[in-house]
Amino acid sequence: MPRNIEVKARIGSVDAVLPRARALADFDAQVIDQDDTFFAVTRGRLKLRRFADGTAELIHYHRPDTCDAKASDYVRVPAPDPDALAAALERGCGLLGRVRKRRLLLLAGPTRIHLDRVEGLGDFMELEVVLRDGQADAEGVTMAEDLMRRLGLFDAPRIDGAYLDLLQRLAR
């Protein structure tokens, strides 16, 4: 099962961090509009992610809700009929909420750098260090923390959960 080490932090502005991320990246940023619908499940998180081009994927993942760099394991499945799948999941599981964002994706070695502008929340940065089979979590954590330093974000306020959690807190 694929695994990565994740760190998520609030940033003042995507535009301010983008030049530093570009300097570390292997290629220029790719713009990805994402619309995530979350469903109630008893273990982990389940979301249907829709892209601007009409494609979609179902993603289930386990990740602790801590501010530290943390391991996440996940399964991604193409969703050729996202409307029907969303209706079935809402009926069977229940709907938790929706998160819409514009993501700039940059790659730095095995790490995905996400610069996210989240509707209703603001700007964030997320790192995902993709681990090889058998690679220790500690190695990925070290890589993530080093990249946070190199991006000038080591002291940025870190986020302990998903964007959905932040939106739900705002709604209370």
C-alpha positions in Angstrom: 0.0 0.0 0.0 1.4 3.4 -0.9 2.7 5.5 2.0 4.0 9.0 2.5 5.0 11.4 5.2 2.9 14.5 5.4 3.3 18.0 6.9 0.7 20.7 6.4 1.1 24.4 7.4 -0.7 27.6 7.1 1.2 30.2 5.0 0.7 33.9 4.5 0.5 33.6 0.7 1.0 31.0 -2.0 2.6 33.8 -4.1 5.2 34.4 -1.4 6.2 30.7 -1.1 6.1 29.9 -4.8 9.6 31.3 -5.7 11.3 29.3 -2.9 9.4 26.1 -3.9 10.3 26.6 -7.6 14.0 26.9 -6.6 13.8 23.5 -5.0 11.6 21.8 -7.5 12.6 19.5 -10.4 9.9 21.1 -12.7 7.6 24.1 -12.7 4.3 24.1 -10.9 1.3 22.3 -12.3 -2.1 23.9 -11.5 -4.8 21.5 -10.3 -8.3 22.5 -9.3 -9.7 19.9 -6.9 -13.2 19.5 -5.4 -13.2 16.9 -2.6 -16.4 15.5 -1.1 -15.9 13.6 2.2 -18.0 10.7 3.4 -18.5 9.3 6.9 -16.6 6.1 7.6 -15.6 4.3 10.8 -11.9 4.0 9.9 -9.7 6.7 8.3 -11.1 9.2 5.8 -12.9 8.7 2.5 -13.2 11.3 -0.2 -14.2 11.6 -3.8 -11.9 14.0 -5.6 -13.1 15.6 -8.8 -10.8 17.4 -11.2 -11.6 20.3 -13.5 -11.2 18.0 -16.6 -14.1 15.8 -15.4 -12.0 12.9 -14.1 -12.3 11.8 -10.5 -10.8 9.3 -8.0 -11.9 7.8 -4.7 -9.3 8.1 -2.0 -9.3 6.3 1.3 -6.5 7.1 3.8 -5.3 6.7 7.4 -3.4 9.5 9.0 -3.1 10.6 12.6 -4.4 14.1 13.3 -1.2 15.6 14.7 0.8 18.7 13.8 4.0 16.7 13.5 5.2 15.2 10.3 3.2 11.9 10.1 2.8 8.8 8.1 -0.2 8.3 5.8 -1.2 5.2 3.9 -3.7 5.5 1.1 -5.6 3.8 -1.7 -6.6 5.7 -4.8 -9.2 4.3 -7.3 -10.3 5.9 -10.5 -14.0 6.9 -10.5 -15.3 6.8 -14.0 -18.9 7.8 -12.9 -18.3 10.3 -10.0 -21.9 11.5 -9.9 -23.3 8.0 -9.4 -20.5 7.1 -7.0 -21.1 10.2 -4.9 -24.9 9.5 -4.7 -24.2 5.9 -3.6 -21.6 6.9 -1.0 -23.8 9.7 0.4 -26.7 7.3 0.7 -24.7 4.5 2.3 -22.2 6.4 4.4 -23.4 9.9 4.8 -21.9 13.2 3.7 -19.4 15.0 5.9 -18.6 18.0 3.8 -16.8 19.5 0.8 -13.4 21.1 0.2 -12.6 23.1 -2.9 -9.1 24.3 -3.7 -6.6 25.3 -6.3 -3.4 23.4 -5.9 0.0 24.2 -7.3 1.9 20.9 -7.4 5.7 20.9 -7.6 8.0 17.9 -7.3 11.3 17.9 -5.4 12.8 14.5 -5.7 10.4 12.1 -3.9 8.4 14.9 -2.4 5.3 16.5 -3.6 5.0 20.2 -2.6 1.5 21.4 -2.6 0.7 25.1 -2.4 -3.0 25.3 -1.8 -5.5 28.1 -1.9 -8.5 26.6 -0.1 -12.0 28.2 -0.6 -13.1 29.7 2.7 -9.8 29.0 4.5 -6.9 30.7 2.8 -3.4 29.6 1.8 -1.6 26.5 2.9 1.5 24.4 2.1 1.5 20.6 2.3 4.5 18.3 1.8 4.1 14.6 0.9 7.3 12.7 1.0 6.5 9.5 -1.0 8.1 6.5 0.7 9.6 3.6 -1.2 8.6 0.1 -0.1 10.5 -0.7 3.1 11.7 2.9 3.6 11.5 3.9 7.3 9.1 6.6 8.3 11.9 8.3 10.2 13.8 8.9 7.0 10.7 10.5 5.4 10.2 12.7 8.5 13.8 13.9 8.3 13.4 14.7 4.6 10.1 16.6 5.3 11.6 18.6 8.1 14.7 19.5 6.0 12.5 20.7 3.2 10.4 22.8 5.6 13.6 24.5 6.7 14.7 25.0 3.1 11.3 26.6 2.2 11.7 28.9 5.2 8.5 27.4 6.8 9.9 25.4 9.7 8.2 27.7 12.2 5.0 28.1 10.1 1.8 27.2 12.1 1.2 23.5 11.4 -2.2 21.9 10.8 -3.2 18.8 12.7 -6.0 17.5 10.5 -7.7 17.9 7.1 -8.9 21.1 5.5 -12.4 19.7 6.2 -11.8 19.8 9.9 -10.8 23.5 9.7 -13.9 24.3 7.7 -16.1 22.5 10.2 -14.5 24.4 13.1 -15.3 27.7 11.4 -18.9 26.6 10.9 -19.4 26.0 14.6 
